[in-house]
Amino acid sequence: MGGNGLHRKARRGAQTFDAVVVGGGIVGLSTAYYLSERRGMRVAVLDRGRLGRGATWAAAGMLASQCEVEEAGPFLTFALAGRALYDRLAPALRDETGVDIGLRRSGALRVAFTEEERERLKRHAAEQRRWALDARWLEADEVRRLAPALAPGVLGGVYFPGDGHVDSRRLAAALAAACARRGVALLEHTEVTGWVVEPRQAQGPAAHPGGRDAGSAHPPGARRALGGGSGTASEGRVIGVATAAGELHAGAVVLAGGSWSGLLAAQLGVDLPVKPVRGEVVALRAVDVPLDTIVFAKGTCYLVPKADGRLLAGATQVDDGFRNVPTLGGLGALARAAETLAPPLAAAEVEDYWSGLRPGTADGLPVLGPVPGWAGLYVAAGHFRNGILLGPLSGMIVARLIQGEPVPFNWRAFGLEGRFGPADAPAAALAAAADR
C-alpha cells in the first residue's frame, strides 16, 4: 500500500462507514470480524491486492507462544492470550461459515544439537515451569520416541504441549466469509492513496461509540467519532481514506497494512518504523517421515506438519525491501536446514514453495491502539513472525477500543505513544496538507 499524501477537505459523494480497515490480512480481517459483532456496524476492509494473500498467505500458521517467546513479560502474556483465543475462535468460525481452520494442538519441540544449547534449553524449560507453564524437558532418547525422523545428533529438547498451529489460508477465508455474511464491505484491489483529515479546531463532539453518527455523511467539521481513545491531545482527525475509486469516510480508520503500514503512516507525519522482512517457505510431501509435532532447532529451521500430509519448512529472514520472490539461495538454505534437522527429508518431494513479506518493527514488538495526534486513527501492525498467533487478539483489541468497550488485555505496552517518533509530527503533516 502506498499513496501520495493528505486530502485536507472531504469531498461530497464519498461512501461512509462507521469504520474503515486498511489491510485485508489476518489482522485487518480480524479487526473487521470483531467490529462486525456489533449489530448495524458499517465496516469496510480495503486491500491493495486480494484478501489474505500477503504475509497471511505465506505463513506456516504456528501458534508457538511458548516455543518462540523466551522471556517473561507483556509479550509472553500477549502470545499466550493470542493462543488461547483460538479455542473460541475456531469453533465460532466453523459454526458461522462451515470452514475448519485446521486448529491442531500438536505441541512444539525445540531441540539442541550442542551441549551449550542443551543446557540453555533445560534452563528455559525450568523457567517456564516456574511461570506455571507446561514445558517438559526430554532427553535424547525421549526426543527420538516423539519424533523418530530427527537427526541422531539431537541431544535433547523442550516439549511444549500447548503450542500448535492452524491453516492460515483457511483462517483468512473463514474470517472473510464471516465478515461478508455480516455485511462488511470487502474491497479488493483497492489501494489507499492518501488520508482524508480535518484540523483539530474543525472537530465536533464525539458520538456514542458505534452509533449512527459515527460514519454519517456530515460535512467536514461536523463529523462524529466513535468511542475509545488514548487521551492524547489531538492535532487533527482522520475522517477517511482516498483511493483511485474515490474517498471512503468513517468515524474510525484502522491502519493494518502489514509491511506497507509505515509508508502510509509517514504521510501523516507519524514515525511507524515497520519494514518488510522476506520469509521463504518450502512445502514438502514426505510420506515415510513420521512427524506429528512442530520442531524448531537453533540455526536450522522449523518444521510444521499439516493435516493434509504436507510438511512446511521455513522460514528465511531476508532484509531486501519489498522484493517478494523466492530465491535459489533462500530455498537452498531451507533444504539444507531441513535435511540437517530430519535427514530422511532429503528424499521428500518438493510440492510447493513461496515467499511473503513479514512486517517487522524497530523494537521487535507489534504496535496497537490509537495513533497519538490523530483522533479517529488506530494502528495494528508490526507483528513480524507472530501475525497468525497475535492477529485475532489484536483485531479484538482494536475493535473494542473503537467501540469504547472493555479490552480483555493490557495492550498499552504495545501502544505507539512515545515509542518512535517526535510528538509534533502530526502538526507538521497538517501544515503541509494545508499548503496543497
N, C-alpha and C positions, 0 to 999 in steps of 0.2 A: 504494500500500500504506500502510496506516495501522494504528493499534491503540490500545489503552487501557492498556498497562502491562506489568508483570512478574508472572510467576507464580513465587512463591518455591519451592513444592514441586511436584514432578511428580505427576501423577495416574495411578492404575492404569489399565490397559487402553489406553494410548496405543500408536500404531503406532511401531515402532522401525526405524531405518535406520543405516547407517554414516555417511551424510552427507545433509543436507537443504540444498537450494539455494533461497534465497528470491529469486524473479525468473526469469521464463522468456523473457527476451530473448536476444540474441546472446551476452552474457557468461554468463548463467546456464546456457543450453543448452550452451555450450562447456565450462563447468566440469563439468557432468554428463557430457558426452561423454568428456572425458579421465579423469574419475574412473571411469567405467564400463569403461575399458580393462582395469582390474584385474578379473580373473575373480572372481565371487562378491561383488563390492562392491555393497551395497544402497544405492541412491541414490534420492532423491525430489526433484522440481522443483515448486515451487509458484508460481502466478501469480495475481494478483488478477483478471485477465481471461483472454484467450486467449493461448496461447504465441506469442511473436514478433509480437504485434500492437501493441506500443508504439513506442518510438523505432526499433527494428529495422525494423518495417513501413514507417515513414516515410522511412528512409534511402535516399540515392541509391546507396549501396554502393561508394563510392570507396575505392580503395587508393592514396591520393595522399601517400605518405610523404615524397617529395622536394618535391612541388609545394606542400604546405601547411606543412611544417616548415622554418623558415628559419634555425635556429641549431644549431650542433653541440652535442652533449651527450647526456645519458641519454635524453631524449625522442626525439631523432632515431634513436638506436640502437634504441630500443623500436619506433618506427614502421617502420624497415627490417626488423627481425626479424619484426614482425607481417605485413608484406607478403610476406616470403619463406616464411612458414609456409603460405600458401595454395597454394604449388606442391606441397606434400604433401597438404594437407587436401582440395583439390578432387577429385583422383582417388580418394582414400580414400573420400570420401563417395559418389562416383558408383559405385564398386565395391560398397559396402555397401548402398546404398539405391536405386541407379538414378537418383538425382536429379542433374542437371547444374546446378551453382550459377552458371553463366554467367561463369566467370573469363575475363577478357579483358585481355591486356597491351596496351591501346590506346595507352598513353602519355598524358601530360598536358602541356598547353601553357599557360603563363602569359604573358599578353600585356600590352603597355604602350600607353597612349593619350597619355601625356605624356612629354616629354623627361626629366623628373626620374625617372619610373618606369622609363623605358628604361635610364637609366644605373644605377639601383638593381638592376634585373634582370640587367644584364650583369655587375655585380659579384657578384651572388648566384650566377650560373652559374659564374664563375671560382672562387668559393669552394668550391662543391660539387665541382668538378673537383679542387681541392686535397685534398678529403676522399676522393678516389678514387671518386667517384660519376659516373655518366654524366649530364651536364647540357649541353645543346647550345644555344648562342646562335643564333637565327635572325633575320636581317634581315627587313624588312617584306615584301619580295617572296617570301622563303622561307616566311614565315608563311602568305601567301596561297596558295602552292602546296600547303601542307599542309592548310590549312583555308580554301578559297576563299569560304565563306559569311561570313567575318568582315568587320567593317566596314573600309572603306578607311582610316579614321583610325588603324588599328593601326600602331605604329612599330617593332615587333619583339617578340620573345618568347623565352622559355626553354622548350625541349622536354625532357621527362623520359621517355625511352622505357620505363623500368622500371615506371612507375606504371600503374594500371589500375583495374578495378572488377569487382564481382560483382553478382548479383541478390540483394539482401539478403533478400527474401521466400523465394526458393528455398533460400537458405542456412539460414534458420531452419527451413524444412520438412525439409531434409535432416538437420540436427542432431537435430531432434525424432524423425524416423523412425529414425535410428541409435540414439538413446537408447532408444526403445521396443523395438527389436529386441534390445537388450541387457538388457531387464528394468527399466529405470528407470521409476519411478512418475511419471507426468506428470499433475499435479493442477491443472487449470484452474479458474478462478472460485473460488479458494481463497485468501482474504485472510488475511495474518498479523495477528492482533490483539494479540499480546504475545509475550514471551520466557519460556521456562522456564529458571530459573537455580538454581545452588547456590552457597553461600558457599565461600570457599577452604578452610576447615577441614573441609568435608564431602567433599572430593575424594579419591578413591583414586589408586593408582598408574596410570601410563599403560600401555596395552596396546601390543602390536606394531602398527605402522601398518597399518590396513586389516584387522586381524584380526577374528575373530568377536566379541570382547568389545567392539568399538568402538561398536556400536549395540545391544548386548544389553539385555534388559529388566530390568536391575538396579534396585533401589530407589535413591532419592537417597542419595548418599554412597558408593555402590559403583560408580557409572558409570565406564566406562573412556574414554580419549581416544585418538584417532588420533595418529600421529607428526607431527613438524614443530612449528613454533612460533617465537616471536620471542625467547625467552629473557627476556622481561619478567616481573617479579613479578606474580602474578595476584591480584586481589581476589575474583574469582568465576569460575564456569564457566557458560557457556551450554550447556544439555543438550537444548534443543529449542525449538520454537515452538508457540504456541497459535493455533488457528483456530476459526471458528464450528463446524466439524465435529469438533473435538477436538484433542488435542495430538499432535505428532509429535516423538519423541525421537531424538537422534542423537549420535554421538561427535564430529561436526564439523558446524557450521552455517555456510553461506556467505551473506553479505548481498550480493546482486547485484540490488537492486531498482530500479535506474535512478534516476529523479528522486525516488522515494519513499525512497531509502536513508537520507537524512539524518533523516527523520521517525522511522524505525524505530530508527536508532542513538541518537537522543535519549532514547528510553525506557530505555536502558542508561546514560545519563549520558555518552555518547560524542559529542563535537563532531565531526560529519562534515558540513561545510558544502557539501552537494550541493543545488543548486536547479534547477528546471526552466527551460529556455530554449526557447521555442517556435520551431520551424522549419517554414516552409511551402514546398511544392514543387508545381510545375506540370508535368504530363506532356503533351508536345506530339507531334503527328503531322505531320511535315514531310518529305514525300516528295522535294521538289525542293531540299532544303537539305543538301548533302553534308557530313557531319561525322563523322569516324571516331575522333577523339581527344577526351579531356576538355579543356575550355577554361575557364580562370579569367581574370578581369580585376578588378583592384582597383576597388572602388566600384560594380561592376555585379553579376554573379552568376557561377555556374558552369553549364556545360552538359555533360551526360553522355549520350552516345549509347548506347542499349541494342540488343542483338542483335535484338529483336523490332521494331525500327523506331521506337520511341519515343525522344524526346529529353527528358531531365529537366532542368528549370531550377530552381535553388534557390540558396540557401535563406535565408529571413529569419532574423533572430536577435531575438526579442522576449521581454523580461522581463515576463511577465504572469501570474506564478504558475502554477497548474495548469490554466489555461484553455487547452484544447487544441482549437481550432477554426480553420479557415482564415478569414481576414478579407479584406474587399474591399481594404483598404489594403495588406495584405501581398501579395496576389495581383496587385494593380495594379502595385506596385513591381517585382515579379518580371517582369511582362510588359514594362514599360518597360526594365528592365535587359537582358532577353534581346534585345529589338529593338535596343538600343544596341550590344550585342556582335555580333549577327548580324542585320542589317536584314531579310533575307528571312524571318525568323521572324514578321514582322508578319502574314503570310498563313497561318501554321501553324494547324492545328486543335487546340483545347484538348480533349484526350482525358480528362483527369482532373486532380484536384488534391487535396491532403491536407495535414495538419499532424502534427507529433509533438513530444514534449517531450524534448529532449536534456538529460542530466544534466551540468550544469557544476559546477565546484568553485571555491572561493575563490581558489586559486592557479593555476587553469587546467590542472592536471595530474590524471591519474587517481589513484585510491587502491587499493592492492593489499596483500594479506597479512594476517597475524594482527592482531587488534584488541587493543592494549595494555590490560591489566587484565581481559580476559575470555578465559580459556582456552576453547578449542574453537570460537571465533568468528573467522571470516575475512571480509574485505571485498574486493569487486571492483566498483568503482563510479566514477562521475565521468568517463566517457570523452568526454563532450561531443560534438564533431563527428567523433570518430575511433572510434566504437564498433565499426563493422564492421571497420576496419583492425586494431584492437587487441583485439577481443573474443576471438577464438580463442586468441591467445597469453596473454591474461590468464587465461582459463579453464584453460589448461595449467599456468600458473604456480601458481595456487591449488590445483589438483588435486595437483600434485607436492608442494607444501608440506604438504598434508593427509596425503598418503601417506608423507611422510618421505623422498622420493626427491630426487635431484639436480635442481635447477632450471636449465634451459638459458638462463638470462638473469638478469642482475643487477637484480632488481626493487626493491632497497631504497631507491632514490631516490624511489619512489612509495609507500613504506610510510606508515602512519598515525602511527607513534610520533613525538611531539614536533612534529607539523605544525600542529595547530589548537587543541586544547582542553586544559584542565587535567588533570594526571595523577591527581588524586583523584576525578574524576568517577565512575568505576565504583563506588568505595566509597560515594559518596553515593547512587547508584542502588540499591545493595543495601540500604542503610539504609532508604530509602523503601519498598522492597518488603517489608522485614521488618515495617513498621508497618501493612501492609494486612491 
